[in-house]
Amino acid sequence: MKLHIRNGRLVDPRNEVDRPFDLFIAEGRVAGIGGAPRGFAADRVIDATGLVIAPGLVDLAARLREPGLEYKATLESEMLAAVAGGVTSLACPPDTDPPLDEPGLVEMLKRRASSLNLARVYPVGALTAKLQGERLTEMAELRDHGCIAFSQADVPLHDTQILWRALQYAQTFGLAVWLRPQDPHLAKSGVAHDGEVATRLGLPGIPPFAETIALATILALVRVTGTRVHLCRLSVGESVDLVRAAKRDGLPVTCDVAAHHLHLCDIDLGYFDSRCHVVPPFRSQRDRDALRAGLADGTIDAVCSDHTPVDEDAKQLPFGESEPGTTGLELLLPLVLKWSHESRLPLVKALGRATSDPARILGVEAGHLGLGAPADVCVFDPESYLQVQPAALRSQGKNTPFVGYELPGVVRYTLVAGEVVFEREPGESR
Amino acid sequence: MRNPQLDARGELTHLLTLEGLPREIIVRILDTAESFVGVTEREVKKVPLLRGMSVFNVFFENSTRTRTTFEIAAKRLSADVVNLNIDTSSTKKGETLLDTVDNLSAMHADMFVVRHSTSGAAHLIAAHVGPERHVINAGDGRHAHPTQGLLDAYTIRHYKRDFTALSVAIVGDILHSRVARSLIHALGILGTPDIRVIGPRTLLPTGVESLGVRVFNDMRQGLAGTDVVVMLRLQNERMGGPLLPSAQEFFKYYGLTPEKLAVAKPDAIVMHPGPMNRGIEIDSAVADGPHSVILPQVTFGIAVRMAVMSILGGS
């Protein structure tokens, strides 16, 4: 299949391109930029007039709920949601049932995912067996079967000794460890940011220092082990300062933020809106502003969807009893664009945080459209706004606090390895 | 975002919290309650305002006392009353909170009086049943206990008349207290200039000042010159953990004794939402003493709950 995408605006953050260029694709890769390679005869021409041609998005956290949690979502539904959102590569956390702690499980997931011919799936392996925080997994073996990093997902690791040993062991093989900083004791039984809103609503709080204390612990262990650590889902402004200082000291750390944390804060809980029950919790406006600034200045490397499909019944409960999580794959691009508009950032810079930067963290050949790169492409209309409607979402997770929001950015075509895996007529809803 | 307990015309359809309620609505409830106090003293203690209506007391958390006052209030308004104590057993069977509510709605409940151990439960139920049925929050987690806040306000008005010159101290476990939160909102809306909370730092929620209160850790300083002292119940399970070392130490520093009360105004009143822990948060000499209005609170509570039910049922 040879494809010619014409008349579009090519935005390729890694190669610092933002100008009208046609894109030529052959054999699953970028074959020409601006001009066709010699003898190129397109099987299909896509008219991208008024559209942006960008690398497919790379999402560092999308829960596909397989194996084990198929009542919440299935690979079919969530992989379709991914490409409908322009996401062509995604990392899935190990908190499945059972957790991704054995090569067989990882192989099965990879095989199921690749048979769908949609987005590329990169499993993150469990750091400890069954995520119980006691016994290390066979990390090297899991790496050989395709795990790109190791993590506890949101399951707490109580024992700092084990964390230290896990980092040492990972470093032995040069493996990356992904950690969401949260002190399990300080966060115990909390469901919302410990601040004025939680006090008013009578919700048990998670103090901001539950994150910063754990973060300081992790950074101290990185200093002694040298392990490459990716810090997941920062939610506190002070965390951004800690990471900034750690990077200045040359520590091998990167970090990300969830897209919804760029826009919402604890005030959005309103009258106990369980769609705002997320992990980590929405914090203060000041924290949110620090996250936005940190992502803009590059202290925060990447933005992810933290896609977590939750069934309706699990949200129809009093706030503290409801299951945390929000659907995100189809809102990642719109939320990144909204942030970039509001922060007056150049599109090429903003998109980098959802393409080339996360690809660098994953360590995979994705997230850019240089000559010869895999033709994973997202063609979207940056000027169109669509209202978020649960019924229109492909994901089985329909819960999002953004229901009713008018958000910019409508994905028109998604390509993976040069094949059109998703296309949407103009005027079709999100 | 519309206040979920008011309809489009600003009339009360549910009573979920006192926060954000217009002053006129609170005053109307207190005035209506005043008219009912007479009823409760008559020989025939009934008025026909809710005749034919069904009131379901749905208690997911046990409370004989509060449930009883709601039951009496509903019966005095001639409503049919159904009491349901739903412990976690039905939840264990897999029935969700809203399943339970749907089932009761199908039995033609007109009004739900709901108590639940999780903050926000009453809001969830109110949003689910819609405006045709009325929900009264009888206590949700740490969040709100609006009829308690109203009966406290009623009691204060009864003895002190004017809120705009008062100094009110609330003492003890503010962190876990829905009673404190509701009273703070009521007092603020009614124009109380000086609301104080007193307790050790472990029992004060983060940013409590944002509710419009002054914080005192020393009880004598906090009680100095106050007109009203509200003691909160201290749950036994708070003792001997990370929040408090012992009942003895708590009583020594935060229990209300005649000596500590002496720094309040000479005509100060002492309140308690009950049930009391004598010797832990309050000394019997105070609980049974001349400043105590703890038993009148209970009596007023019935009139206040009648007022709330009649206003909701009549809307």
Interface residues (C-beta under 8 A of the other chain):
Chain A: D194 G195 E196 A198 T199 R200 L201 G202 L203 P204 G205 P207 G270 Y271 F272 S274 D313 Q316 L317 P318 F319 G320 E321
Chain B: M1 P4 E19 T96 L97 L98 H116 T118 S119 G120 A121 H123 L124 H128 D140 G141 R142 H143 A144 R178 R181 P205 T206 G207 V208 S210 L211
